[in-house]
């Protein structure tokens, strides 16, 4: 006896079953069951170019500057100076960022970094950086806005002979436009061996945030994504992650050689919160917005700013809002 061959037709599947007592298998229809429940759609992976708030992102170097501006194309410092003749308002710093050809989307980052770096007036809440540009007590530009101390005249190693050129003619680190150009060309990218006609000492081996085209050793790399918290001094009891984001827009804390460039929060002996939280705190004190926030007295203290990770997130969001409101006033 030959056994039938089970062949599915177009309407239903057939399977072979064995009847009790038979020696061969016969075909039996299968009653179709309910269709399978479809899986929920997988949400799309967020694009790195549109990160969620608080995400650590290193901007594309090509995105930092919209057009090249040289210092001799910048307005004079008198355009930016406050009525007191010795201070630079935050709005002027934001204007200088735009005048330097930089991308306005990073204006708020510049303000928050400078808020943690510049010399504040005698009292907080004035939105000023005290630089005394026309005074004779600061010939070395000690209170320059971005704290670009290593390129100050006379003392900066970048211009030291015999390998470096003379101090770039006309460069004024108090001028917000000059300072933004210098920050970009020397500390963020350093993509040319000369700056305003002056030769840069040790080009290719100086620290920077982004890799240098002619870099050696670690300078062929970008600065790291995160930077460790120094759990010592006033940061010994830091209540938060072991590392924080190394990037405040295009500004880096730890450079590509393991040193520091913008150092707000990098001095735990007297700075109670790590980078970039310390800068956010100082910025909000200078704008007068710290007092309205629901943070501890230790965090809002005029000195130290010892905040925990949750408070730092509050400061990040508020400083982002306040800085952007200043940048939006730029013409």
NORWO-V759309 format. One record per pair of residues at least 4 apart in sequence whose C-alpha atoms are under 7 Angstrom apart, sorted by the first residue. I is the first residue (numbers start at 1). J is the second residue. If there is no record, write none. Layout:
i & j
I & J
I & J
This chain:
i & j
3 & 24
3 & 25
4 & 26
6 & 14
6 & 15
6 & 16
6 & 27
7 & 14
8 & 12
8 & 13
8 & 14
9 & 13
13 & 29
13 & 30
14 & 27
14 & 28
14 & 29
14 & 30
15 & 27
15 & 28
15 & 29
15 & 30
16 & 25
16 & 26
16 & 27
16 & 28
17 & 25
17 & 26
17 & 27
17 & 28
18 & 22
18 & 24
18 & 25
18 & 26
19 & 25
46 & 51
47 & 51
51 & 55
56 & 245
56 & 247
57 & 247
58 & 225
58 & 247
58 & 249
58 & 250
59 & 63
59 & 249
59 & 250
64 & 102
64 & 103
64 & 250
65 & 101
65 & 102
65 & 103
66 & 101
66 & 102
66 & 103
67 & 101
68 & 101
69 & 73
69 & 100
69 & 101
71 & 171
71 & 178
74 & 99
74 & 100
74 & 177
75 & 79
77 & 81
77 & 175
80 & 88
80 & 92
81 & 85
81 & 86
81 & 87
81 & 88
82 & 86
82 & 87
82 & 88
82 & 89
86 & 130
86 & 131
86 & 132
86 & 133
86 & 134
87 & 128
87 & 129
87 & 130
87 & 131
87 & 132
88 & 92
88 & 93
88 & 128
88 & 129
88 & 130
89 & 93
89 & 127
89 & 128
89 & 129
90 & 94
90 & 111
90 & 127
90 & 128
91 & 95
91 & 326
91 & 327
92 & 96
93 & 97
93 & 176
94 & 98
94 & 107
94 & 111
94 & 327
94 & 330
95 & 99
95 & 330
96 & 100
96 & 176
96 & 177
97 & 101
97 & 102
97 & 107
97 & 176
97 & 177
97 & 180
98 & 102
98 & 103
98 & 104
99 & 177
100 & 177
100 & 180
100 & 181
106 & 110
106 & 249
107 & 111
107 & 327
108 & 112
108 & 320
108 & 323
108 & 324
108 & 327
109 & 113
109 & 248
109 & 249
110 & 114
111 & 115
111 & 323
112 & 116
112 & 279
112 & 280
112 & 283
112 & 323
113 & 117
113 & 279
114 & 118
114 & 145
114 & 146
115 & 279
115 & 282
115 & 283
116 & 264
116 & 278
116 & 279
116 & 280
116 & 282
116 & 283
117 & 146
117 & 147
117 & 264
118 & 129
118 & 143
118 & 145
118 & 146
118 & 147
119 & 129
119 & 130
119 & 143
120 & 128
120 & 129
120 & 130
121 & 128
121 & 129
121 & 130
124 & 285
124 & 286
124 & 288
125 & 285
125 & 286
125 & 287
125 & 288
126 & 286
126 & 287
127 & 286
127 & 287
131 & 143
131 & 144
131 & 174
133 & 174
138 & 142
140 & 152
140 & 153
141 & 152
141 & 173
143 & 147
144 & 148
144 & 173
144 & 174
145 & 173
145 & 174
146 & 179
148 & 152
149 & 156
150 & 156
150 & 157
150 & 158
151 & 156
151 & 157
151 & 158
152 & 156
153 & 167
156 & 160
158 & 164
158 & 200
158 & 201
159 & 164
159 & 165
159 & 166
159 & 167
159 & 200
159 & 201
160 & 164
160 & 165
160 & 201
161 & 165
163 & 201
164 & 199
164 & 200
164 & 201
165 & 198
165 & 199
165 & 200
166 & 198
167 & 198
168 & 196
168 & 197
168 & 198
171 & 178
172 & 178
173 & 178
173 & 179
174 & 179
175 & 179
176 & 180
177 & 181
178 & 182
179 & 183
180 & 184
181 & 185
182 & 186
183 & 187
183 & 188
184 & 188
184 & 189
185 & 189
185 & 190
185 & 191
186 & 190
187 & 208
187 & 209
188 & 208
188 & 209
188 & 210
188 & 251
189 & 208
189 & 209
189 & 210
189 & 211
189 & 212
190 & 208
190 & 212
191 & 212
191 & 213
193 & 199
193 & 200
193 & 203
194 & 198
194 & 199
194 & 200
195 & 199
195 & 200
202 & 206
204 & 212
204 & 214
204 & 215
204 & 216
204 & 219
205 & 215
205 & 216
205 & 219
207 & 219
207 & 255
207 & 256
207 & 257
208 & 255
208 & 256
209 & 222
209 & 223
209 & 252
209 & 255
209 & 256
210 & 221
210 & 222
210 & 223
211 & 215
211 & 219
211 & 220
211 & 221
211 & 222
212 & 219
212 & 220
215 & 219
215 & 220
216 & 220
218 & 256
218 & 257
219 & 256
219 & 257
221 & 256
222 & 256
223 & 254
223 & 255
223 & 256
224 & 246
224 & 256
225 & 245
225 & 246
225 & 247
226 & 243
226 & 244
226 & 245
226 & 246
227 & 243
227 & 244
227 & 245
227 & 246
227 & 254
228 & 242
228 & 243
228 & 244
229 & 242
229 & 243
229 & 244
229 & 274
230 & 235
230 & 268
231 & 235
231 & 236
231 & 237
231 & 238
232 & 236
232 & 268
233 & 268
233 & 269
234 & 268
234 & 269
234 & 270
234 & 271
234 & 272
235 & 268
235 & 272
235 & 273
238 & 308
239 & 308
239 & 309
240 & 308
240 & 309
246 & 252
246 & 253
246 & 254
247 & 251
247 & 252
247 & 253
248 & 252
248 & 276
252 & 261
252 & 262
253 & 260
253 & 261
253 & 262
253 & 263
254 & 258
254 & 259
254 & 260
254 & 261
255 & 259
255 & 260
255 & 261
264 & 275
264 & 276
264 & 278
264 & 279
265 & 271
265 & 273
265 & 274
265 & 275
265 & 276
265 & 278
265 & 279
266 & 274
266 & 275
267 & 271
268 & 272
270 & 304
271 & 304
271 & 305
272 & 304
272 & 305
272 & 306
272 & 307
273 & 277
273 & 278
273 & 305
273 & 306
273 & 307
274 & 278
275 & 279
276 & 280
277 & 281
277 & 312
278 & 282
278 & 305
279 & 283
280 & 284
280 & 315
280 & 316
280 & 319
281 & 285
281 & 305
281 & 315
282 & 286
283 & 287
284 & 288
284 & 289
284 & 290
284 & 319
285 & 289
285 & 290
290 & 300
295 & 299
295 & 300
295 & 311
296 & 300
297 & 301
298 & 305
298 & 306
298 & 307
299 & 305
299 & 306
299 & 307
300 & 305
301 & 305
307 & 311
307 & 312
308 & 312
309 & 313
310 & 314
311 & 315
312 & 316
313 & 317
314 & 318
315 & 319
316 & 320
317 & 321
318 & 322
319 & 323
320 & 324
321 & 325
322 & 326
323 & 327
324 & 328
325 & 329
